[in-house]
Amino acid sequence: MRVISGSRRGQALRAPKGMRTRPMADKIREASFSALWSLGIEPERVLDLYAGSGSIGIEALSRGAEYVDFVEQARDAVEVIKQNLKATKLEDVAHVHQMPVDRFVELARDAYDFVIMDPPYADKDIQERIEQLSQSRAVQGGTVLLLGHAPYVKLPEQIGKFERLRERCHGDSCFSIFEIPPDETEDRQADGT
């Protein structure tokens, strides 16, 4: 596994041992960032949920994102993310949070323009997590969500405030790109939230 493009291109990345985390394959990561670029999406402030090895968030940093918050519950994966940030010399533009995803989303106070979710394929609550995210302060109008998932996971066109822009599958891995329409920001300000 390596950084595909940008300032850290070619840098090798570590992955946690065992089968609890399943890092997004280089080919899928490359395809997902190409799809984002084709949509004119250039992430700046990024939230990487179910971060695993941190490879997707690190890819975003390598491609020009300003800052990433990584959220991962497993202690061994948190250590790998920190090692990968150190190896890529990106520790100063990232923070790693060891906690459950739902807890971080519940506590979030600042909005991100780009959120990554690459949960375990067995996570049956992923749609519920996306709905929770869409109602949180972690997102705003214009926030984009990149979701990694298995081909057998069938998602609706809209989940909470997120609307799907694109879905692509490559072998046994898929990704979907969702966005909260930009006018949602005005709706929130009118509601006072």
Z-matrix of the N, CA and C atoms (Angstrom, degrees):
N
C 1 1.448
C 2 1.532 1 108.16
N 3 1.339 2 115.50 1 139.71
C 4 1.461 3 120.08 2 -175.57
C 5 1.517 4 109.58 3 -150.49
N 6 1.331 5 116.46 4 166.35
C 7 1.457 6 121.97 5 172.65
C 8 1.529 7 106.87 6 -75.46
N 9 1.322 8 116.85 7 129.22
C 10 1.469 9 121.62 8 -172.60
C 11 1.522 10 112.80 9 -78.75
N 12 1.343 11 117.37 10 -43.31
C 13 1.456 12 119.49 11 -171.60
C 14 1.523 13 110.68 12 -149.71
N 15 1.327 14 115.36 13 170.00
C 16 1.452 15 120.91 14 175.81
C 17 1.514 16 113.58 15 91.75
N 18 1.323 17 115.74 16 -159.71
C 19 1.462 18 121.72 17 -173.20
C 20 1.523 19 113.78 18 -66.12
N 21 1.329 20 118.43 19 -22.76
C 22 1.473 21 121.88 20 -179.81
C 23 1.529 22 111.72 21 -110.16
N 24 1.311 23 116.47 22 19.88
C 25 1.472 24 122.16 23 -177.62
C 26 1.525 25 111.67 24 -50.07
N 27 1.343 26 115.06 25 132.83
C 28 1.453 27 121.74 26 176.45
C 29 1.521 28 114.40 27 86.96
N 30 1.342 29 117.82 28 -10.52
C 31 1.466 30 121.03 29 -179.58
C 32 1.528 31 109.39 30 -65.14
N 33 1.322 32 116.92 31 126.87
C 34 1.463 33 121.56 32 178.05
C 35 1.526 34 109.55 33 -70.51
N 36 1.326 35 115.52 34 143.32
C 37 1.460 36 122.50 35 177.66
C 38 1.520 37 109.90 36 -122.80
N 39 1.315 38 115.66 37 146.14
C 40 1.460 39 120.98 38 177.29
C 41 1.520 40 109.93 39 -89.63
N 42 1.323 41 115.99 40 158.42
C 43 1.464 42 122.00 41 174.81
C 44 1.525 43 108.33 42 -125.53
N 45 1.327 44 118.05 43 147.38
C 46 1.462 45 119.61 44 176.01
C 47 1.513 46 110.71 45 -60.75
N 48 1.339 47 116.78 46 146.96
C 49 1.464 48 120.99 47 179.18
C 50 1.518 49 110.03 48 -74.41
N 51 1.324 50 115.38 49 154.72
C 52 1.462 51 120.56 50 177.18
C 53 1.518 52 111.99 51 89.89
N 54 1.312 53 115.13 52 -173.42
C 55 1.464 54 121.51 53 -173.26
C 56 1.526 55 113.44 54 -107.11
N 57 1.353 56 117.60 55 5.37
C 58 1.460 57 118.60 56 -178.09
C 59 1.521 58 112.08 57 -68.32
N 60 1.325 59 117.42 58 -33.67
C 61 1.460 60 120.00 59 175.98
C 62 1.522 61 108.99 60 -112.48
N 63 1.320 62 116.07 61 147.58
C 64 1.450 63 122.54 62 -178.25
C 65 1.519 64 107.24 63 -130.70
N 66 1.348 65 116.42 64 87.68
C 67 1.463 66 118.30 65 -176.84
C 68 1.526 67 111.83 66 -58.96
N 69 1.329 68 115.09 67 141.93
C 70 1.462 69 120.22 68 177.41
C 71 1.529 70 108.40 69 -61.32
N 72 1.305 71 116.22 70 127.86
C 73 1.464 72 121.56 71 -178.72
C 74 1.532 73 110.98 72 -61.46
N 75 1.337 74 115.30 73 150.48
C 76 1.466 75 120.82 74 -179.37
C 77 1.528 76 111.47 75 -52.25
N 78 1.333 77 116.66 76 -42.85
C 79 1.463 78 121.03 77 -176.95
C 80 1.532 79 111.05 78 -62.79
N 81 1.333 80 117.20 79 -41.04
C 82 1.464 81 121.29 80 -179.60
C 83 1.528 82 110.20 81 -71.78
N 84 1.341 83 116.15 82 -40.51
C 85 1.461 84 120.35 83 178.17
C 86 1.531 85 110.00 84 -60.21
N 87 1.327 86 115.60 85 -45.03
C 88 1.467 87 120.08 86 179.31
C 89 1.533 88 111.05 87 -62.63
N 90 1.329 89 116.68 88 -44.46
C 91 1.467 90 120.76 89 179.99
C 92 1.531 91 111.19 90 -63.93
N 93 1.336 92 116.64 91 -39.75
C 94 1.463 93 119.35 92 -178.87
C 95 1.526 94 111.60 93 -67.50
N 96 1.331 95 117.65 94 -41.55
C 97 1.460 96 119.31 95 178.72
C 98 1.526 97 111.42 96 -70.82
N 99 1.325 98 117.84 97 -31.21
C 100 1.472 99 120.25 98 174.66
C 101 1.528 100 110.12 99 -65.08
N 102 1.345 101 115.93 100 -40.20
C 103 1.467 102 120.32 101 178.37
C 104 1.525 103 110.19 102 -64.84
N 105 1.326 104 117.04 103 -42.33
C 106 1.468 105 120.29 104 177.24
C 107 1.527 106 110.45 105 -59.52
N 108 1.341 107 115.96 106 -46.80
C 109 1.460 108 120.79 107 -179.13
C 110 1.528 109 110.78 108 -60.71
N 111 1.352 110 116.56 109 -40.62
C 112 1.471 111 119.87 110 -179.32
C 113 1.529 112 111.71 111 -65.86
N 114 1.333 113 116.58 112 -23.48
C 115 1.465 114 121.44 113 177.52
C 116 1.533 115 111.87 114 -90.19
N 117 1.329 116 116.55 115 0.64
C 118 1.456 117 120.81 116 -179.84
C 119 1.518 118 113.84 117 77.81
N 120 1.341 119 116.75 118 22.43
C 121 1.465 120 121.63 119 -177.45
C 122 1.522 121 109.71 120 -96.67
N 123 1.318 122 116.51 121 119.18
C 124 1.458 123 122.89 122 177.78
C 125 1.527 124 108.07 123 -125.88
N 126 1.329 125 117.04 124 95.92
C 127 1.472 126 121.08 125 -174.71
C 128 1.527 127 113.18 126 -61.11
N 129 1.336 128 114.77 127 144.11
C 130 1.461 129 121.30 128 175.90
C 131 1.531 130 110.75 129 -118.30
N 132 1.325 131 116.72 130 -61.62
C 133 1.469 132 121.42 131 179.28
C 134 1.524 133 107.42 132 -105.79
N 135 1.340 134 116.22 133 114.72
C 136 1.461 135 122.11 134 -166.46
C 137 1.530 136 111.67 135 -118.00
N 138 1.333 137 115.39 136 141.92
C 139 1.459 138 123.18 137 173.39
C 140 1.518 139 107.33 138 -119.09
N 141 1.333 140 117.13 139 118.75
C 142 1.475 141 123.05 140 -179.48
C 143 1.528 142 108.14 141 -107.10
N 144 1.342 143 116.50 142 99.90
C 145 1.462 144 122.44 143 -179.58
C 146 1.531 145 109.71 144 -91.84
N 147 1.327 146 117.78 145 146.45
C 148 1.470 147 122.82 146 -173.27
C 149 1.533 148 107.58 147 55.57
N 150 1.310 149 116.67 148 50.43
C 151 1.467 150 122.18 149 -166.39
C 152 1.524 151 114.91 150 -63.85
N 153 1.340 152 119.36 151 -25.90
C 154 1.466 153 120.90 152 177.95
C 155 1.505 154 112.49 153 60.07
N 156 1.317 155 117.41 154 -108.97
C 157 1.469 156 122.85 155 178.88
C 158 1.526 157 111.88 156 -88.15
N 159 1.336 158 116.33 157 -13.44
C 160 1.466 159 120.85 158 -175.41
C 161 1.517 160 113.31 159 84.75
N 162 1.323 161 117.57 160 5.91
C 163 1.472 162 120.74 161 -172.23
C 164 1.525 163 113.70 162 -61.60
N 165 1.341 164 118.30 163 -35.79
C 166 1.470 165 119.00 164 -176.90
C 167 1.528 166 110.16 165 -74.56
N 168 1.331 167 116.61 166 -44.32
C 169 1.455 168 119.90 167 177.29
C 170 1.518 169 112.16 168 -62.96
N 171 1.327 170 116.90 169 -39.19
C 172 1.470 171 121.29 170 177.35
C 173 1.529 172 109.97 171 -65.39
N 174 1.323 173 116.71 172 -38.06
C 175 1.473 174 120.35 173 175.34
C 176 1.530 175 110.04 174 -59.76
N 177 1.346 176 116.43 175 -43.03
C 178 1.467 177 120.25 176 178.87
C 179 1.529 178 110.52 177 -61.64
N 180 1.337 179 117.31 178 -42.94
C 181 1.468 180 120.84 179 178.12
C 182 1.524 181 111.04 180 -63.27
N 183 1.320 182 116.58 181 -43.13
C 184 1.459 183 120.99 182 179.71
C 185 1.526 184 111.47 183 -60.85
N 186 1.334 185 115.73 184 -31.18
C 187 1.466 186 121.14 185 -177.98
C 188 1.531 187 112.84 186 -92.08
N 189 1.324 188 117.52 187 8.68
C 190 1.460 189 119.28 188 171.96
C 191 1.510 190 117.47 189 116.02
N 192 1.337 191 119.44 190 -1.94
C 193 1.465 192 119.94 191 176.29
C 194 1.529 193 109.12 192 -61.28
N 195 1.323 194 115.95 193 147.87
C 196 1.460 195 120.69 194 -176.76
C 197 1.524 196 113.56 195 -83.67
N 198 1.342 197 117.14 196 -32.70
C 199 1.462 198 120.33 197 -173.44
C 200 1.529 199 109.71 198 -159.21
N 201 1.351 200 116.73 199 145.64
C 202 1.464 201 121.61 200 175.85
C 203 1.524 202 110.02 201 -134.85
N 204 1.342 203 115.91 202 132.79
C 205 1.460 204 122.60 203 166.68
C 206 1.528 205 106.55 204 -100.01
N 207 1.340 206 116.39 205 121.67
C 208 1.463 207 122.52 206 177.80
C 209 1.528 208 108.31 207 -99.32
N 210 1.333 209 117.10 208 132.55
C 211 1.462 210 121.47 209 178.46
C 212 1.522 211 108.40 210 -123.08
N 213 1.324 212 115.57 211 121.97
C 214 1.466 213 121.99 212 -178.21
C 215 1.525 214 107.96 213 -150.69
N 216 1.318 215 116.28 214 136.70
C 217 1.463 216 120.50 215 -177.99
C 218 1.528 217 112.68 216 -86.80
N 219 1.319 218 118.30 217 -36.79
C 220 1.474 219 121.98 218 -173.96
C 221 1.526 220 111.10 219 -73.55
N 222 1.323 221 116.26 220 126.90
C 223 1.463 222 122.19 221 -177.43
C 224 1.529 223 112.43 222 -59.57
N 225 1.345 224 117.39 223 -43.36
C 226 1.466 225 118.99 224 -178.43
C 227 1.534 226 111.09 225 -64.88
N 228 1.336 227 117.22 226 -37.12
C 229 1.465 228 120.44 227 178.08
C 230 1.531 229 110.60 228 -67.89
N 231 1.328 230 117.60 229 -38.71
C 232 1.465 231 121.34 230 177.45
C 233 1.526 232 110.17 231 -58.66
N 234 1.326 233 116.17 232 -42.37
C 235 1.477 234 119.78 233 178.87
C 236 1.525 235 111.44 234 -64.24
N 237 1.342 236 116.56 235 -39.17
C 238 1.472 237 120.49 236 178.44
C 239 1.531 238 110.65 237 -65.22
N 240 1.337 239 117.20 238 -41.89
C 241 1.471 240 119.91 239 177.80
C 242 1.526 241 109.85 240 -58.86
N 243 1.331 242 116.23 241 -46.13
C 244 1.474 243 120.22 242 179.67
C 245 1.528 244 111.30 243 -61.45
N 246 1.338 245 117.07 244 -40.09
C 247 1.468 246 120.69 245 177.86
C 248 1.527 247 110.66 246 -65.02
N 249 1.341 248 116.68 247 -40.98
C 250 1.468 249 120.33 248 179.38
C 251 1.526 250 111.55 249 -66.99
N 252 1.324 251 117.22 250 -37.92
C 253 1.460 252 120.19 251 176.68
C 254 1.525 253 110.83 252 -65.24
N 255 1.329 254 116.25 253 -39.56
C 256 1.468 255 120.16 254 178.96
C 257 1.528 256 110.41 255 -66.43
N 258 1.344 257 116.57 256 -43.02
C 259 1.471 258 120.89 257 -178.93
C 260 1.531 259 111.49 258 -63.31
N 261 1.331 260 115.98 259 -33.84
C 262 1.466 261 120.26 260 -179.05
C 263 1.534 262 112.09 261 -91.90
N 264 1.343 263 115.63 262 -1.82
C 265 1.477 264 121.66 263 -179.37
C 266 1.533 265 111.26 264 58.99
N 267 1.339 266 115.34 265 44.28
C 268 1.461 267 121.38 266 -179.41
C 269 1.535 268 112.26 267 -118.04
N 270 1.328 269 117.49 268 13.92
C 271 1.467 270 120.36 269 -176.68
C 272 1.526 271 112.60 270 -60.87
N 273 1.319 272 118.01 271 -29.13
C 274 1.468 273 121.50 272 -175.55
C 275 1.525 274 113.32 273 -76.32
N 276 1.330 275 117.80 274 -13.50
C 277 1.463 276 120.27 275 -178.43
C 278 1.530 277 111.32 276 -118.66
N 279 1.346 278 114.95 277 27.15
C 280 1.461 279 119.69 278 -178.20
C 281 1.517 280 110.15 279 -151.97
N 282 1.323 281 115.44 280 157.38
C 283 1.460 282 121.50 281 173.16
C 284 1.527 283 107.43 282 -139.91
N 285 1.325 284 116.40 283 138.83
C 286 1.464 285 121.67 284 -179.37
C 287 1.528 286 108.64 285 -108.04
N 288 1.330 287 116.31 286 126.54
C 289 1.463 288 122.79 287 -179.27
C 290 1.525 289 108.53 288 -112.62
N 291 1.326 290 117.41 289 120.76
C 292 1.459 291 120.20 290 176.94
C 293 1.526 292 108.68 291 -95.19
N 294 1.323 293 115.31 292 99.74
C 295 1.465 294 121.48 293 179.66
C 296 1.524 295 109.39 294 -169.27
N 297 1.332 296 117.39 295 164.78
C 298 1.467 297 119.84 296 175.65
C 299 1.534 298 110.83 297 -65.19
N 300 1.314 299 116.09 298 146.40
C 301 1.457 300 122.50 299 -178.56
C 302 1.527 301 111.16 300 -58.15
N 303 1.334 302 117.93 301 -46.65
C 304 1.460 303 119.65 302 -176.87
C 305 1.525 304 111.61 303 -61.93
N 306 1.319 305 117.52 304 -34.68
C 307 1.474 306 121.19 305 178.46
C 308 1.529 307 110.77 306 -68.08
N 309 1.328 308 117.35 307 -43.92
C 310 1.470 309 120.10 308 179.03
C 311 1.527 310 110.25 309 -61.29
N 312 1.332 311 116.54 310 -46.09
C 313 1.465 312 121.07 311 -178.80
C 314 1.526 313 110.33 312 -61.34
N 315 1.314 314 116.15 313 -40.39
C 316 1.465 315 121.07 314 179.31
C 317 1.534 316 111.66 315 -62.96
N 318 1.331 317 116.90 316 -36.92
C 319 1.463 318 121.97 317 -176.62
C 320 1.530 319 113.91 318 -88.32
N 321 1.324 320 117.80 319 -11.47
C 322 1.473 321 121.71 320 -174.44
C 323 1.516 322 111.54 321 -58.04
N 324 1.328 323 115.51 322 137.84
C 325 1.471 324 121.69 323 179.10
C 326 1.520 325 112.21 324 -120.84
N 327 1.323 326 117.29 325 -17.07
C 328 1.457 327 121.39 326 -178.46
C 329 1.526 328 110.11 327 -114.27
N 330 1.329 329 116.42 328 142.91
C 331 1.463 330 121.33 329 -179.17
C 332 1.526 331 111.23 330 -87.34
N 333 1.320 332 115.05 331 147.29
C 334 1.464 333 124.23 332 177.03
C 335 1.522 334 108.00 333 -111.78
N 336 1.338 335 115.94 334 150.14
C 337 1.467 336 117.90 335 176.29
C 338 1.527 337 111.28 336 -90.06
N 339 1.354 338 116.97 337 -12.80
C 340 1.467 339 121.03 338 -177.98
C 341 1.524 340 109.18 339 -146.38
N 342 1.330 341 115.85 340 127.53
C 343 1.464 342 121.85 341 179.16
C 344 1.522 343 108.79 342 -122.68
N 345 1.329 344 115.40 343 134.13
C 346 1.458 345 122.67 344 177.58
C 347 1.519 346 107.83 345 -109.18
N 348 1.335 347 117.33 346 131.38
C 349 1.463 348 121.97 347 173.04
C 350 1.526 349 107.18 348 -131.30
N 351 1.311 350 115.73 349 112.73
C 352 1.465 351 120.28 350 176.13
C 353 1.532 352 107.48 351 -127.75
N 354 1.355 353 115.79 352 70.03
C 355 1.466 354 120.41 353 -174.42
C 356 1.522 355 111.96 354 -75.27
N 357 1.333 356 116.69 355 167.05
C 358 1.476 357 118.93 356 172.96
C 359 1.527 358 109.26 357 -55.74
N 360 1.318 359 116.80 358 140.27
C 361 1.462 360 120.13 359 -178.94
C 362 1.530 361 112.15 360 -59.75
N 363 1.323 362 117.95 361 -23.92
C 364 1.466 363 121.90 362 -178.89
C 365 1.529 364 112.02 363 -81.44
N 366 1.330 365 118.40 364 -2.44
C 367 1.463 366 120.91 365 -177.17
C 368 1.522 367 109.97 366 -70.71
N 369 1.330 368 115.56 367 104.69
C 370 1.466 369 120.66 368 -177.57
C 371 1.526 370 112.39 369 -79.36
N 372 1.330 371 117.18 370 -10.43
C 373 1.460 372 121.50 371 -176.92
C 374 1.523 373 113.52 372 -98.67
N 375 1.327 374 118.06 373 14.32
C 376 1.460 375 119.93 374 -172.50
C 377 1.530 376 112.48 375 -61.45
N 378 1.320 377 117.69 376 -39.84
C 379 1.463 378 119.47 377 179.73
C 380 1.529 379 110.33 378 -64.43
N 381 1.319 380 116.83 379 -39.13
C 382 1.465 381 121.30 380 176.93
C 383 1.533 382 110.70 381 -63.18
N 384 1.342 383 116.64 382 -39.15
C 385 1.472 384 120.75 383 178.71
C 386 1.537 385 111.11 384 -65.17
N 387 1.334 386 115.90 385 -39.01
C 388 1.468 387 119.46 386 179.00
C 389 1.527 388 110.06 387 -66.50
N 390 1.331 389 116.57 388 -41.19
C 391 1.468 390 120.13 389 177.60
C 392 1.527 391 110.41 390 -61.90
N 393 1.346 392 116.69 391 -43.32
C 394 1.463 393 121.03 392 177.62
C 395 1.534 394 110.11 393 -59.94
N 396 1.331 395 115.81 394 -45.68
C 397 1.464 396 120.80 395 179.51
C 398 1.525 397 110.68 396 -59.27
N 399 1.331 398 117.35 397 -42.95
C 400 1.466 399 121.01 398 -175.72
C 401 1.527 400 112.43 399 -65.55
N 402 1.336 401 117.12 400 -20.95
C 403 1.459 402 121.21 401 179.75
C 404 1.528 403 112.47 402 -97.61
N 405 1.328 404 117.49 403 -0.62
C 406 1.463 405 121.59 404 -173.63
C 407 1.524 406 112.38 405 -92.22
N 408 1.311 407 115.46 406 172.05
C 409 1.461 408 121.06 407 176.16
C 410 1.528 409 111.86 408 -80.45
N 411 1.329 410 116.94 409 -1.99
C 412 1.474 411 120.76 410 179.19
C 413 1.521 412 112.00 411 -74.64
N 414 1.345 413 116.75 412 -12.87
C 415 1.464 414 120.56 413 -176.96
C 416 1.526 415 110.27 414 -128.75
N 417 1.314 416 114.19 415 165.19
C 418 1.462 417 121.96 416 178.70
C 419 1.520 418 107.78 417 -152.96
N 420 1.311 419 117.02 418 177.06
C 421 1.459 420 120.01 419 174.81
C 422 1.519 421 109.56 420 -57.68
N 423 1.328 422 117.14 421 130.69
C 424 1.457 423 121.80 422 -178.31
C 425 1.522 424 114.27 423 95.42
N 426 1.341 425 118.15 424 -9.76
C 427 1.466 426 120.02 425 177.44
C 428 1.520 427 109.86 426 -65.62
N 429 1.330 428 115.85 427 133.69
C 430 1.459 429 122.78 428 179.03
C 431 1.525 430 109.04 429 -106.34
N 432 1.335 431 116.70 430 139.61
C 433 1.460 432 123.50 431 177.67
C 434 1.519 433 109.21 432 -116.63
N 435 1.339 434 116.06 433 125.37
C 436 1.464 435 121.98 434 171.97
C 437 1.517 436 107.05 435 -104.21
N 438 1.329 437 117.34 436 117.65
C 439 1.458 438 122.62 437 -176.29
C 440 1.517 439 110.66 438 -116.39
N 441 1.338 440 117.25 439 122.66
C 442 1.456 441 121.86 440 172.49
C 443 1.519 442 109.17 441 -90.07
N 444 1.339 443 117.52 442 136.23
C 445 1.471 444 119.80 443 -178.74
C 446 1.522 445 110.76 444 -158.07
N 447 1.326 446 115.14 445 166.75
C 448 1.464 447 121.75 446 178.55
C 449 1.532 448 110.01 447 -79.35
N 450 1.351 449 117.25 448 155.85
C 451 1.470 450 120.02 449 -179.98
C 452 1.525 451 113.64 450 -60.58
N 453 1.333 452 117.90 451 -29.10
C 454 1.466 453 120.35 452 -177.98
C 455 1.532 454 112.44 453 -78.57
N 456 1.328 455 118.21 454 -7.86
C 457 1.466 456 121.13 455 178.19
C 458 1.532 457 107.84 456 -82.24
N 459 1.313 458 115.96 457 112.35
C 460 1.464 459 121.42 458 179.80
C 461 1.516 460 109.05 459 -100.87
N 462 1.312 461 115.93 460 116.93
C 463 1.459 462 121.71 461 -176.71
C 464 1.519 463 110.26 462 -109.90
N 465 1.324 464 117.40 463 145.33
C 466 1.471 465 119.44 464 177.18
C 467 1.524 466 111.10 465 -70.60
N 468 1.309 467 115.90 466 166.50
C 469 1.469 468 121.45 467 179.29
C 470 1.528 469 111.59 468 -67.07
N 471 1.332 470 116.28 469 -25.85
C 472 1.458 471 120.33 470 179.08
C 473 1.523 472 109.24 471 -133.03
N 474 1.348 473 115.43 472 133.35
C 475 1.460 474 121.93 473 175.58
C 476 1.515 475 106.91 474 -130.05
N 477 1.334 476 116.81 475 113.84
C 478 1.457 477 119.78 476 -173.81
C 479 1.517 478 108.63 477 58.62
N 480 1.330 479 117.38 478 -127.70
C 481 1.464 480 121.48 479 179.11
C 482 1.524 481 112.28 480 -88.55
N 483 1.330 482 117.25 481 -6.54
C 484 1.470 483 120.86 482 -177.80
C 485 1.529 484 111.52 483 -82.54
N 486 1.327 485 116.07 484 134.03
C 487 1.466 486 122.38 485 175.41
C 488 1.523 487 108.68 486 -116.24
N 489 1.335 488 116.61 487 133.84
C 490 1.466 489 119.57 488 -177.57
C 491 1.526 490 111.48 489 -72.51
N 492 1.339 491 114.67 490 132.73
C 493 1.464 492 121.87 491 175.68
C 494 1.521 493 111.13 492 -99.03
N 495 1.342 494 116.12 493 -34.87
C 496 1.461 495 119.66 494 -172.82
C 497 1.521 496 110.04 495 -160.71
N 498 1.346 497 115.66 496 148.86
C 499 1.469 498 121.67 497 172.66
C 500 1.522 499 107.63 498 -139.74
N 501 1.327 500 116.55 499 134.43
C 502 1.463 501 121.77 500 179.05
C 503 1.525 502 109.12 501 -138.49
N 504 1.334 503 115.43 502 143.15
C 505 1.465 504 120.94 503 176.11
C 506 1.520 505 109.53 504 -124.94
N 507 1.317 506 114.97 505 141.69
C 508 1.460 507 122.99 506 176.23
C 509 1.518 508 106.03 507 -135.48
N 510 1.335 509 116.74 508 105.86
C 511 1.460 510 119.84 509 -178.53
C 512 1.519 511 110.99 510 63.49
N 513 1.338 512 115.87 511 -125.71
C 514 1.464 513 119.60 512 -176.26
C 515 1.526 514 112.97 513 -95.50
N 516 1.329 515 117.37 514 17.22
C 517 1.467 516 121.42 515 179.66
C 518 1.523 517 110.59 516 -131.86
N 519 1.326 518 114.50 517 143.12
C 520 1.464 519 121.03 518 177.75
C 521 1.522 520 109.35 519 -132.16
N 522 1.317 521 114.95 520 161.46
C 523 1.455 522 119.77 521 168.85
C 524 1.520 523 107.75 522 -140.13
N 525 1.314 524 115.11 523 147.98
C 526 1.459 525 122.23 524 175.19
C 527 1.515 526 107.95 525 -125.39
N 528 1.329 527 115.58 526 144.99
C 529 1.457 528 121.59 527 176.84
C 530 1.523 529 107.41 528 -115.27
N 531 1.329 530 115.28 529 123.41
C 532 1.458 531 122.38 530 178.66
C 533 1.529 532 108.76 531 -118.03
N 534 1.332 533 116.45 532 158.81
C 535 1.459 534 120.58 533 175.55
C 536 1.524 535 109.30 534 -144.21
N 537 1.336 536 115.72 535 144.36
C 538 1.454 537 120.41 536 167.74
C 539 1.523 538 105.78 537 -85.42
N 540 1.322 539 118.59 538 122.79
C 541 1.467 540 119.20 539 -178.15
C 542 1.534 541 111.09 540 -53.02
N 543 1.332 542 117.69 541 139.54
C 544 1.464 543 121.19 542 -176.88
C 545 1.523 544 114.98 543 -54.02
N 546 1.337 545 118.92 544 -30.98
C 547 1.464 546 120.07 545 -178.66
C 548 1.520 547 113.11 546 -71.20
N 549 1.350 548 117.90 547 -8.31
C 550 1.468 549 120.77 548 176.13
C 551 1.526 550 110.88 549 -62.31
N 552 1.329 551 118.38 550 -28.16
C 553 1.462 552 121.65 551 178.87
C 554 1.524 553 109.55 552 -61.09
N 555 1.326 554 116.58 553 -44.61
C 556 1.459 555 120.43 554 -179.54
C 557 1.517 556 110.34 555 -63.94
N 558 1.350 557 117.42 556 -38.25
C 559 1.457 558 121.05 557 178.83
C 560 1.522 559 110.58 558 -61.52
N 561 1.351 560 117.06 559 -43.02
C 562 1.462 561 120.80 560 -179.86
C 563 1.512 562 111.79 561 -65.34
N 564 1.336 563 116.68 562 -42.04
C 565 1.463 564 119.55 563 -179.64
C 566 1.516 565 110.24 564 -64.63
N 567 1.309 566 117.68 565 -37.13
C 568 1.463 567 120.88 566 177.90
C 569 1.518 568 110.76 567 -66.05
N 570 1.353 569 116.79 568 -34.13
C 571 1.464 570 121.13 569 178.51
C 572 1.531 571 111.99 570 -78.54
N 573 1.322 572 116.68 571 -13.11
C 574 1.454 573 120.42 572 -177.87
C 575 1.506 574 114.27 573 80.47
N 576 1.359 575 117.60 574 18.46
C 577 1.464 576 120.70 575 179.83
C 578 1.507 577 111.22 576 -104.17
